[in-house]
Amino acid sequence: MKTGISVNRVPLARRAARLVPTLPAAEPADVISFGSGHGCPAVFPDLTEAAKAALNKHRPETLQYGPTLGLPGMRAWIARHVMENGARNIGPDNVLVVNGAKNGLGLIGRLLLDEGDAVVVTAPTYFTCIPIFKTFGVSFYEVSQDEQGLVVSELEEILARIRDEGKPLPKLVYNVPDYHNPSGVTMSLERRQGLVRAAEKFGVYVVEDSPYRKVRFEGEPLPLIKAFDASGTVIVLGTVSKLVAPGLRIGWVVATEDLIARLAQLKSDLGTSPLAQRIILEFVTTGGGYARHQKNVRETYRAHRDAMVAALRRELPEVRFTVPQGGYYLWLTLPPRIDADKLAARAFEEKVGIIPGSKFYAGKGPKGLGAPTNNVRLCYSHAEPEEIEEGIKRLARAYRSLG
Ligand SMILES: Cc1ncc(COP(=O)(O)O)c(C=O)c1O
């Protein structure tokens, strides 16, 4: 029913004016989806035994309200995970369990950002962070990326200029260092160290969002940016969405104890589902299934990536891209005459879903020179290799039809 309240003309809160339409959760069944970063259903683990164990062994805990900060065992497991990835002096008190990393980012925004504040993002950046930050009425500074990730020298120039002009410094730098969404780039060790030094020098937080870290196909893992942080400058966001299953809605924030305590005060839902947390804990700590699952994820998504790379080289040799060493995405650069928004619309008519690069810019693009119009993000995780073959053929048809 659409009448009711609106008839009385009760105005929405002012912040509702900043809300932007959300993307549909899924594409129509006959569309091959290279759009959203969904997992491949065939890779989702069988969690039946973990769920049974959670409900049989921990019935009161899983069906009762849980602790706002998260189950103690979950917080301890997350703290260990962050330490194993290079961070120092992290314990369960540095961890807040949240309903996925996006929920964590929203809480961080609510804690740190006032209307009129600014944040720094890479150009391009994870497109969902843009509407999340926008709800707080902030402005954006965009910093370029190259094959080593966020260009720290450019960030320092931007921050020094803001300071010299007597303007308020941004509150945080948001970055995805491992297999970046959308560019697939992994930030180098030197840049990770440099980013922490720059953030400490200018007194801004770094939000390190690393959901793809363990979806690694080649190369040695680098330490988290958090590993170089001795002063509490880096806030880590993590999630089980990309490695295990997004439907569980389990993520975490790792930060100083006082920030975590404040974030918990904002988390007004009386805690993330204890049942989902306990299922994860059972899965990751019992019987070697987690190790086998990680191997399967890596092998499957590597095969998906290889299938997409081979199909692109065959069907669209004029398109450029760097092959990512992990993660879910390929970031294509089309010849400048091709408008990626038009290509996405044509591709949809050919029944393949892609996301044009324009969606990944928070403002005017690197150095304010205008957001490029000839990039496309392709997600290879969701579709099976045969669908990837067919989807790239459809994309090539759409591309050729643009002349
Ligand atoms: C950079 C980044 N952060 C966070 C998320 C999602 O996190 P969650 O499902 O835990 O909310 C994604 C998923 O697409 C992502 O790419």
The ligand as a Gaussian input file, in Angstrom:
#p B3LYP/6-31G(d) Opt

LIG

0 1
 C       36.042000      -3.973000      -1.231000
 C       34.851000      -4.672000      -0.669000
 N       34.508000      -4.490000       0.603000
 C       33.453000      -5.127000       1.137000
 C       32.676000      -5.981000       0.379000
 C       31.479000      -6.693000       0.921000
 O       31.529000      -7.041000       2.169000
 P       30.354000      -7.736000       2.975000
 O       29.648000      -8.718000       2.095000
 O       31.103000      -8.381000       4.070000
 O       29.443000      -6.644000       3.450000
 C       32.972000      -6.180000      -0.955000
 C       32.080000      -7.021000      -1.795000
 O       31.845000      -6.814000      -2.929000
 C       34.093000      -5.522000      -1.487000
 O       34.444000      -5.707000      -2.760000

